[in-house]
Amino acid sequence: MTTIRERINLHLPIALQLLSTASLIVIAISAICGSKSLKELAGSHDIKSIDTIHQKHMHN
């Protein structure tokens, strides 16, 4: 008959591997979402700067 400690030690590597895999998935998803947000931010900044340059040329 196995003790509780032996059962925990038997299943601990599996649980830690699952936790590690889940963490990597969360990191990957957040990196993808972050890169999309940065692209949108950079795109909106480029459009504003082009409009500003255009307006400056129109007023001169």
ChimeraX commands (.cxc) that place a marker at each C-alpha (Angstrom):
marker #1 position 0.00,0.00,0.00 radius 0.5
marker #1 position 1.33,3.42,-0.97 radius 0.5
marker #1 position 1.34,6.43,1.28 radius 0.5
marker #1 position 0.01,9.85,0.35 radius 0.5
marker #1 position 3.56,11.15,0.04 radius 0.5
marker #1 position 4.42,8.43,-2.48 radius 0.5
marker #1 position 1.30,9.21,-4.51 radius 0.5
marker #1 position 2.16,12.90,-4.56 radius 0.5
marker #1 position 5.74,12.17,-5.58 radius 0.5
marker #1 position 4.45,9.90,-8.33 radius 0.5
marker #1 position 2.09,12.50,-9.82 radius 0.5
marker #1 position 4.09,15.64,-9.11 radius 0.5
marker #1 position 6.23,15.53,-12.30 radius 0.5
marker #1 position 3.10,15.16,-14.44 radius 0.5
marker #1 position 1.37,18.05,-12.69 radius 0.5
marker #1 position 4.44,20.27,-13.02 radius 0.5
marker #1 position 4.79,19.43,-16.72 radius 0.5
marker #1 position 1.13,20.33,-17.27 radius 0.5
marker #1 position 1.60,23.60,-15.42 radius 0.5
marker #1 position 4.72,24.38,-17.45 radius 0.5
marker #1 position 2.95,23.66,-20.73 radius 0.5
marker #1 position -0.05,25.78,-19.76 radius 0.5
marker #1 position 2.26,28.65,-18.81 radius 0.5
marker #1 position 4.03,28.51,-22.17 radius 0.5
marker #1 position 0.68,28.57,-23.98 radius 0.5
marker #1 position -0.44,31.63,-22.00 radius 0.5
marker #1 position 2.86,33.39,-22.74 radius 0.5
marker #1 position 2.55,32.62,-26.46 radius 0.5
marker #1 position -1.03,33.88,-26.63 radius 0.5
marker #1 position -0.16,37.08,-24.79 radius 0.5
marker #1 position 2.81,37.66,-27.10 radius 0.5
marker #1 position 0.58,37.27,-30.16 radius 0.5
marker #1 position -2.04,39.64,-28.74 radius 0.5
marker #1 position 0.66,42.12,-27.73 radius 0.5
marker #1 position 2.20,42.14,-31.19 radius 0.5
marker #1 position -1.21,42.76,-32.77 radius 0.5
marker #1 position -1.80,45.67,-30.41 radius 0.5
marker #1 position 1.61,47.13,-31.21 radius 0.5
marker #1 position 0.92,46.85,-34.94 radius 0.5
marker #1 position -2.39,48.67,-34.51 radius 0.5
marker #1 position -0.74,51.34,-32.38 radius 0.5
marker #1 position 2.07,51.83,-34.88 radius 0.5
marker #1 position -0.41,51.93,-37.75 radius 0.5
marker #1 position -2.57,54.57,-36.12 radius 0.5
marker #1 position 0.52,56.63,-35.28 radius 0.5
marker #1 position 1.70,56.53,-38.91 radius 0.5
marker #1 position -1.69,57.69,-40.18 radius 0.5
marker #1 position -1.76,60.61,-37.74 radius 0.5
marker #1 position 1.75,61.72,-38.64 radius 0.5
marker #1 position 0.92,61.57,-42.36 radius 0.5
marker #1 position -2.20,63.66,-41.76 radius 0.5
marker #1 position -0.18,66.17,-39.74 radius 0.5
marker #1 position 2.43,66.49,-42.49 radius 0.5
marker #1 position -0.32,66.88,-45.08 radius 0.5
marker #1 position -2.01,69.62,-43.05 radius 0.5
marker #1 position 1.27,71.47,-42.62 radius 0.5
marker #1 position 1.82,71.47,-46.38 radius 0.5
marker #1 position -1.73,72.69,-46.99 radius 0.5
marker #1 position -1.29,75.68,-44.64 radius 0.5
marker #1 position 2.05,76.77,-46.15 radius 0.5
marker link #1:1,2 radius 0.2
marker link #1:2,3 radius 0.2
marker link #1:3,4 radius 0.2
marker link #1:4,5 radius 0.2
marker link #1:5,6 radius 0.2
marker link #1:6,7 radius 0.2
marker link #1:7,8 radius 0.2
marker link #1:8,9 radius 0.2
marker link #1:9,10 radius 0.2
marker link #1:10,11 radius 0.2
marker link #1:11,12 radius 0.2
marker link #1:12,13 radius 0.2
marker link #1:13,14 radius 0.2
marker link #1:14,15 radius 0.2
marker link #1:15,16 radius 0.2
marker link #1:16,17 radius 0.2
marker link #1:17,18 radius 0.2
marker link #1:18,19 radius 0.2
marker link #1:19,20 radius 0.2
marker link #1:20,21 radius 0.2
marker link #1:21,22 radius 0.2
marker link #1:22,23 radius 0.2
marker link #1:23,24 radius 0.2
marker link #1:24,25 radius 0.2
marker link #1:25,26 radius 0.2
marker link #1:26,27 radius 0.2
marker link #1:27,28 radius 0.2
marker link #1:28,29 radius 0.2
marker link #1:29,30 radius 0.2
marker link #1:30,31 radius 0.2
marker link #1:31,32 radius 0.2
marker link #1:32,33 radius 0.2
marker link #1:33,34 radius 0.2
marker link #1:34,35 radius 0.2
marker link #1:35,36 radius 0.2
marker link #1:36,37 radius 0.2
marker link #1:37,38 radius 0.2
marker link #1:38,39 radius 0.2
marker link #1:39,40 radius 0.2
marker link #1:40,41 radius 0.2
marker link #1:41,42 radius 0.2
marker link #1:42,43 radius 0.2
marker link #1:43,44 radius 0.2
marker link #1:44,45 radius 0.2
marker link #1:45,46 radius 0.2
marker link #1:46,47 radius 0.2
marker link #1:47,48 radius 0.2
marker link #1:48,49 radius 0.2
marker link #1:49,50 radius 0.2
marker link #1:50,51 radius 0.2
marker link #1:51,52 radius 0.2
marker link #1:52,53 radius 0.2
marker link #1:53,54 radius 0.2
marker link #1:54,55 radius 0.2
marker link #1:55,56 radius 0.2
marker link #1:56,57 radius 0.2
marker link #1:57,58 radius 0.2
marker link #1:58,59 radius 0.2
marker link #1:59,60 radius 0.2
view
